[in-house]
Amino acid sequence: MVRWGIIGCGRIAHRFIQGLKAVPEAAYAGAWSRRPETVKDFTSQYGGYAFSSLEDLLAADDIDAVYLATLPDSHKQYSIAALQAGKHVLCEKPAALNVTELEEILTVARQHHRLFMEGMKPPFFPLYQKLKAHLLTDGIGKIGYVRAGSAVADLSRDHPNFSYELAGGSLTSIGIYEAFLALDWLGPLLDLQTLGRFEGTPVDIFSIFQSRHQDGFAQLYCGLDIHGYGDALIAGTLGRILIHKNWWNPAKATIDYVDGRTIELDEPFAHGGLNYELLHFCQLIAEGKIESPIITHDFSRQMLGMIDQARYQVGLYYKGETPPNPPQGKGFGKL
């Protein structure tokens, strides 16, 4: 049994607690947030202890692991504090503000021999795993192209994704998913080109980025003011895969083969979907592991590195960052 404390009580924390209740290996102990009113509401709804400070939560003997549900601006600070307190950490994506911060987190995780994993959910969904298993015996040949994206048009301008101080922007908040998909199917990044639209905001509200990888090319987009469709295409020499919307919460996929066959995969997910990565995390703790074999530390490093490059190319640097000189890749720049 892994006993959990939750740091941050926003919308994703509500989804996490829904998944936690479906995992017999997990138990919920309490929560803390930098906004006290959200802690009161959260614990009133789900129970658990309402911690008055981060230090109190991390000092609790009945907490083995923490789920970090805050925004990226605080991931380094809270992850390191939790690891130093002897807690395992499941951190919402992206794992840090940039690769430099991620390396600091990973160093502390190794020093304290604690599990640290980025909460990148798609590979743990039943549909995604069924798709990968199917392709082992009925593949689509050499995969050389990925097209994917996500954009939402119903966010109010006071949403944290629009906040420079909270490390918002479409690339950081949404594009990290697209980075995962491209790297997972095409391998390590070789080159990247990015175009971002700001329109008077301090962060990018729509970006497109195309990338060259070890095994092929990707065309990706992310946005905060456009109603994107949200599917994903993976193309190979013998066929193509369409992961139907929303591909980051995958439930259906269609495989069209060059020989005329069509395979439909339908695997609904339950309990909000975060239960699958949570179960994986609990199993890793039981096995004494400090790194996931699925979302490895290096894979998190690659995803974040891809987003770092894209941000730098459009001119988005968060407070305290030192811009690379020159930025890696051949960016299109900022509008």
C-alpha positions as CSV (number, residue, x, y, z in Angstrom):
1,M,0.0,0.0,0.0
2,V,1.4,3.4,-1.1
3,R,0.1,6.3,1.0
4,W,-0.3,9.5,-1.0
5,G,-0.1,13.2,-0.3
6,I,-1.3,15.6,-3.0
7,I,0.5,18.9,-3.6
8,G,-1.8,21.3,-5.5
9,C,-5.6,21.1,-5.5
10,G,-6.5,22.2,-9.0
11,R,-8.5,20.4,-11.6
12,I,-5.9,17.7,-12.3
13,A,-5.8,16.8,-8.6
14,H,-9.5,16.0,-8.7
15,R,-8.9,13.7,-11.6
16,F,-6.0,12.1,-9.8
17,I,-8.0,11.3,-6.7
18,Q,-10.7,9.8,-9.0
19,G,-8.0,7.4,-10.4
20,L,-6.4,6.8,-7.0
21,K,-9.7,5.4,-5.6
22,A,-9.6,2.7,-8.3
23,V,-6.1,1.5,-7.4
24,P,-6.1,-1.0,-4.5
25,E,-2.4,-0.4,-4.0
26,A,-2.9,3.3,-3.2
27,A,-4.4,5.2,-0.3
28,Y,-5.0,8.9,0.0
29,A,-3.7,10.7,3.2
30,G,-4.1,14.4,2.7
31,A,-3.4,17.5,0.6
32,W,-1.7,20.9,0.6
33,S,-1.8,23.8,-1.8
34,R,-0.3,27.3,-2.0
35,R,-3.9,28.5,-2.1
36,P,-5.4,27.5,1.3
37,E,-9.0,27.9,0.1
38,T,-8.5,25.1,-2.5
39,V,-7.2,22.7,0.2
40,K,-10.3,23.2,2.3
41,D,-12.6,22.6,-0.6
42,F,-10.6,19.5,-1.7
43,T,-10.5,17.8,1.7
44,S,-14.1,18.7,2.3
45,Q,-15.0,16.8,-0.9
46,Y,-12.5,13.8,-0.7
47,G,-11.5,13.6,3.0
48,G,-7.9,13.4,4.1
49,Y,-6.0,15.8,6.2
50,A,-5.8,19.5,5.1
51,F,-2.1,20.3,5.7
52,S,-1.4,24.0,6.5
53,S,2.1,23.9,5.0
54,L,4.2,22.0,2.6
55,E,6.6,21.2,5.4
56,D,3.9,19.6,7.5
57,L,2.8,17.4,4.6
58,L,6.4,16.3,3.8
59,A,7.0,15.5,7.5
60,A,4.0,13.2,7.8
61,D,4.9,9.6,8.6
62,D,1.8,8.3,6.9
63,I,2.8,9.6,3.5
64,D,5.1,7.5,1.2
65,A,4.7,9.4,-2.1
66,V,3.4,12.7,-3.4
67,Y,1.6,13.6,-6.5
68,L,2.7,17.0,-7.6
69,A,-0.3,18.6,-9.3
70,T,1.0,22.2,-9.4
71,L,2.1,24.3,-12.4
72,P,5.5,24.0,-13.9
73,D,6.9,27.1,-12.2
74,S,7.1,25.1,-8.9
75,H,7.9,21.6,-10.0
76,K,11.6,21.9,-9.2
77,Q,11.1,23.4,-5.8
78,Y,8.5,21.0,-4.6
79,S,10.0,17.9,-6.2
80,I,13.4,18.5,-4.5
81,A,11.8,19.2,-1.2
82,A,9.7,16.0,-1.4
83,L,12.7,13.8,-2.4
84,Q,14.8,15.3,0.3
85,A,12.1,14.4,2.8
86,G,12.2,10.8,1.6
87,K,9.1,10.8,-0.5
88,H,8.6,9.3,-3.9
89,V,7.4,11.8,-6.5
90,L,5.0,11.5,-9.4
91,C,5.2,15.0,-11.0
92,E,2.7,16.4,-13.5
93,K,4.1,17.1,-17.0
94,P,6.3,18.8,-17.9
95,A,8.6,17.5,-15.2
96,A,10.4,20.9,-14.8
97,L,10.7,24.3,-16.2
98,N,13.6,23.3,-18.4
99,V,16.2,20.5,-18.7
100,T,18.6,22.3,-16.4
101,E,16.0,22.2,-13.6
102,L,15.2,18.5,-14.4
103,E,18.8,17.5,-14.0
104,E,18.8,19.1,-10.5
105,I,15.7,17.1,-9.6
106,L,17.1,13.8,-10.9
107,T,20.4,14.4,-9.0
108,V,18.5,14.6,-5.8
109,A,16.3,11.6,-6.6
110,R,19.4,9.5,-7.1
111,Q,21.1,10.8,-4.0
112,H,18.0,9.9,-1.8
113,H,17.2,6.7,-3.8
114,R,13.6,7.7,-4.4
115,L,11.4,7.1,-7.4
116,F,10.8,10.2,-9.6
117,M,8.5,9.9,-12.6
118,E,6.9,12.5,-14.9
119,G,3.1,12.0,-15.2
120,M,2.9,11.5,-18.9
121,K,-0.3,9.4,-19.1
122,P,-0.9,8.3,-22.7
123,P,1.5,5.2,-22.8
124,F,-0.3,3.7,-19.8
125,F,-3.8,3.8,-21.3
126,P,-5.2,0.3,-22.4
127,L,-5.8,1.5,-26.0
128,Y,-2.2,2.7,-26.4
129,Q,-0.8,-0.6,-24.9
130,K,-3.2,-2.7,-27.1
131,L,-2.0,-0.8,-30.2
132,K,1.6,-1.4,-29.4
133,A,1.0,-5.1,-28.8
134,H,-1.0,-5.4,-32.1
135,L,1.8,-3.9,-34.1
136,L,4.3,-6.4,-32.8
137,T,2.6,-9.1,-34.9
138,D,0.8,-7.0,-37.6
139,G,2.9,-3.9,-38.1
140,I,2.7,-1.0,-40.5
141,G,6.3,-1.3,-41.7
142,K,8.9,1.4,-41.1
143,I,7.2,4.3,-39.4
144,G,8.4,7.6,-40.8
145,Y,5.8,10.3,-40.1
146,V,3.7,11.6,-37.1
147,R,1.1,14.3,-37.3
148,A,-0.6,15.4,-34.1
149,G,-1.8,18.4,-32.1
150,S,-4.1,19.8,-29.5
151,A,-5.7,23.2,-29.2
152,V,-8.5,24.5,-27.0
153,A,-10.6,27.6,-27.6
154,D,-12.7,27.8,-24.4
155,L,-10.0,29.0,-21.9
156,S,-10.6,32.4,-20.2
157,R,-7.6,34.7,-20.2
158,D,-7.2,34.4,-16.5
159,H,-6.4,30.7,-16.9
160,P,-2.9,29.7,-15.6
161,N,-1.9,28.6,-19.1
162,F,-1.8,32.3,-20.1
163,S,0.4,33.2,-17.1
164,Y,4.1,34.0,-17.7
165,E,4.8,33.9,-14.0
166,L,3.3,30.4,-13.7
167,A,5.3,29.2,-16.8
168,G,2.3,29.1,-19.1
169,G,2.1,29.0,-22.9
170,S,0.9,26.4,-25.4
171,L,4.3,24.7,-25.9
172,T,4.8,24.1,-22.2
173,S,1.2,23.3,-21.2
174,I,0.1,21.3,-24.3
175,G,3.1,20.8,-26.7
176,I,4.8,18.5,-24.3
177,Y,2.2,15.8,-25.2
178,E,3.0,16.2,-28.9
179,A,6.7,16.0,-28.1
180,F,6.0,12.6,-26.3
181,L,4.2,11.2,-29.3
182,A,6.9,12.2,-31.8
183,L,9.7,10.9,-29.7
184,D,7.9,7.7,-28.8
185,W,7.3,6.7,-32.5
186,L,10.2,8.3,-34.3
187,G,13.1,8.3,-31.8
188,P,15.5,11.0,-30.7
189,L,15.3,14.5,-32.0
190,L,17.7,15.7,-34.7
191,D,16.4,19.1,-35.7
192,L,13.4,21.3,-35.0
193,Q,11.7,24.4,-36.5
194,T,9.1,26.4,-34.7
195,L,6.7,29.2,-35.3
196,G,4.8,30.8,-32.4
197,R,2.0,33.4,-32.1
198,F,1.9,35.7,-29.1
199,E,-0.5,38.5,-30.1
200,G,0.4,40.8,-27.2
201,T,0.5,38.0,-24.5
202,P,3.8,37.2,-22.7
203,V,3.5,33.5,-23.7
204,D,2.8,31.7,-26.9
205,I,-0.9,31.1,-27.4
206,F,-0.5,29.0,-30.6
207,S,2.6,27.3,-32.0
208,I,3.5,24.9,-34.7
209,F,6.6,22.9,-34.7
210,Q,8.0,20.4,-37.2
211,S,10.8,18.1,-36.2
212,R,13.3,15.6,-37.7
213,H,14.0,12.5,-35.7
214,Q,16.2,9.5,-36.0
215,D,13.4,7.6,-37.8
216,G,11.4,10.3,-39.6
217,F,9.5,13.6,-39.4
218,A,6.7,15.1,-37.3
219,Q,4.3,18.0,-37.8
220,L,2.8,19.2,-34.5
221,Y,0.7,22.1,-33.2
222,C,-0.6,23.3,-29.8
223,G,-2.8,26.3,-28.9
224,L,-4.9,28.1,-26.4
225,D,-7.4,30.0,-28.5
226,I,-8.2,27.7,-31.5
227,H,-10.6,24.7,-31.4
228,G,-8.3,21.9,-32.7
229,Y,-9.5,18.5,-33.6
230,G,-7.2,16.4,-31.4
231,D,-6.4,13.3,-33.3
232,A,-3.1,11.8,-34.3
233,L,-1.7,10.2,-37.4
234,I,1.2,7.7,-37.4
235,A,2.3,6.6,-40.9
236,G,4.5,3.8,-42.1
237,T,5.5,2.0,-45.2
238,L,2.8,-0.7,-44.9
239,G,0.0,1.3,-43.3
240,R,-1.2,4.1,-41.1
241,I,-2.7,4.5,-37.7
242,L,-5.3,7.1,-36.7
243,I,-5.7,7.6,-33.0
244,H,-9.0,9.2,-32.7
245,K,-9.6,12.3,-30.6
246,N,-8.6,13.0,-28.0
247,W,-5.4,11.1,-28.7
248,W,-3.8,12.0,-25.4
249,N,-6.7,10.2,-23.6
250,P,-6.7,7.4,-26.2
251,A,-9.7,5.1,-26.5
252,K,-10.1,4.3,-30.2
253,A,-7.7,3.7,-33.1
254,T,-8.0,2.7,-36.8
255,I,-5.2,1.0,-38.6
256,D,-5.4,1.1,-42.4
257,Y,-3.0,-1.2,-44.3
258,V,-1.7,-0.8,-47.8
259,D,-3.1,-4.3,-48.6
260,G,-6.7,-2.9,-48.0
261,R,-7.3,-4.3,-44.5
262,T,-8.7,-2.1,-41.8
263,I,-8.4,-2.9,-38.1
264,E,-10.5,-1.1,-35.5
265,L,-9.2,-1.0,-31.9
266,D,-11.6,0.1,-29.1
267,E,-10.4,0.2,-25.5
268,P,-12.4,2.6,-23.3
269,F,-10.6,3.9,-20.2
270,A,-12.0,4.1,-16.8
271,H,-11.8,6.3,-13.7
272,G,-10.5,9.3,-15.6
273,G,-7.4,7.5,-16.9
274,L,-4.7,8.6,-14.4
275,N,-5.3,5.3,-12.5
276,Y,-3.1,3.5,-15.0
277,E,0.1,5.5,-14.5
278,L,-0.7,5.6,-10.8
279,L,-0.8,1.8,-10.7
280,H,2.5,1.6,-12.6
281,F,4.1,4.0,-10.1
282,C,2.9,2.0,-7.1
283,Q,4.3,-1.2,-8.7
284,L,7.7,0.4,-9.2
285,I,7.8,1.4,-5.5
286,A,7.0,-2.2,-4.5
287,E,9.8,-3.4,-6.7
288,G,12.3,-0.9,-5.2
289,K,12.8,1.0,-8.5
290,I,13.7,4.6,-8.8
291,E,13.0,5.0,-12.5
292,S,10.2,3.9,-14.8
293,P,11.1,1.8,-17.7
294,I,8.4,3.4,-19.7
295,I,8.8,7.1,-18.9
296,T,12.5,7.0,-18.2
297,H,14.5,9.9,-16.9
298,D,16.2,10.2,-20.3
299,F,12.8,10.2,-22.0
300,S,11.6,13.1,-19.8
301,R,14.9,14.8,-20.6
302,Q,14.2,14.4,-24.4
303,M,10.7,15.7,-24.2
304,L,11.6,18.7,-22.1
305,G,14.6,19.4,-24.3
306,M,12.4,19.4,-27.4
307,I,10.0,21.9,-25.8
308,D,13.0,24.0,-24.5
309,Q,14.3,24.3,-28.1
310,A,10.8,25.2,-29.4
311,R,10.4,27.9,-26.8
312,Y,13.8,29.4,-27.4
313,Q,13.2,29.5,-31.1
314,V,10.0,31.6,-30.7
315,G,11.7,33.8,-28.0
316,L,9.9,32.5,-24.9
317,Y,12.3,32.5,-21.9
318,Y,11.0,32.1,-18.4
319,K,12.3,34.2,-15.6
320,G,15.8,33.2,-14.6
321,E,16.6,31.3,-17.8
322,T,19.8,31.9,-19.7
323,P,19.0,31.9,-23.4
324,P,21.2,29.6,-25.5
325,N,23.5,31.4,-27.9
326,P,22.6,30.6,-30.5
327,P,19.4,28.6,-30.0
328,Q,19.6,25.0,-31.2
329,G,17.9,24.1,-34.5
330,K,16.6,26.4,-37.3
331,G,13.6,28.2,-35.9
332,F,11.1,30.2,-37.8
333,G,10.7,32.6,-34.8
334,K,7.9,34.6,-33.2
335,L,4.9,36.4,-34.7
